[in-house]
Amino acid sequence: MDIGKIDMAGVAVFVNAASAGSLSAAARRLGIAPMAATRRLAALEESLGVRLMQRTTRSVSLTAEGEAFLPFASTIIEAAEAGRAVVFPTENGATGLLRVTACNSIGHAVIMPLLSRLLDENPSLRIDLLLTDTLVDIVSTGVDVAVRIGDLKDSSLIASSLGINKRILCASPTYLARRGSPRTLQELTDHDCVVTTGTLHWPFNVAGSEQAVRITGRVTTNSIDGVHNACVAGAGLAILSTWHAVEDIEAGRLVPITLEDAEPKELGIWAVYPTRRQILPKVRVFVDAVRERLS
């Protein structure tokens, strides 16, 4: 490879195509025509004297040379973006495309409501928000920051705290009228609980320590939104994040339940980054906005 002949436009296409899986997707991210993306990648390969990607009509895959070059190319793009932010600060705030992923619950309740203000304050900022309850590999997909709830498993990623997810045990008035309200953890086992698919236990704080309580119920669903809706409909008890339950509690659609001997475990909320390098302004303004809203 002749590193001295690297074209930044071609490198940007290569990095985005590698994470997005196709040249057309890379073109959309960069705001250029698909044909322009194809030409830029071809020019980069010609200048380096190697083939970086195998192309089909719908997807791309890295060659051995492409896999070797990708970490270097990603570093070039990150360094260039950080350098522009330092050398050419703008009065218009953060710039560029910010790629964010989060689970559906916090995405709809916390992130979506702050997007309008964030975009107004940063006219040159664009946001690509992926909401999914599936854990996303933020390194391979090119995500700038992930908002995650709970214990972090991957020690190779960098994380900073955004706040605490305080959760509420609750049920609908119709369910409580039919089954009564539990007063202790022991009584909880006699109730129907609505949970996400595969959940067998709920974690509680009991006298300063964590205790997992086995729960049962007749309704499970693959999303926390489904749990929320089923709980409001009277299918059973549920543990919901404050932001998910508060409006329904205020409106009388849900009733908070306080146990005498335990309370639902609070979970950490984290901003997770794929790299230890400098946090770019577009990431920083987003993280600050989420942290402020959660506080």
Secondary structure, DSSP 8 states (H G I E B T S, - for coil): --GGG--HHHHHHHHHHHHHSSHHHHHHHHTS-HHHHHHHHHHHHHHHTS--EEE-SS-EEE-HHHHHHHHHHHHHHHHHHHHHHHHS--TT---EEEEEEE-HHHIIIIIHHHHHHHHHH-TTEEEEEEE-SS---TTTTT-SEEEEES----TTSEEEEEEEE-EEEEE-HHHHHHH----SHHHHTTSBB-EETT--EEEEEETTEEEEEE-B-S-EESSHHHHHHHHHTTS-BEEEEHHHHHHHHHHTSSEE---SS-EE--EEEEEEES-SS---HHHHHHHHHHHHHH-
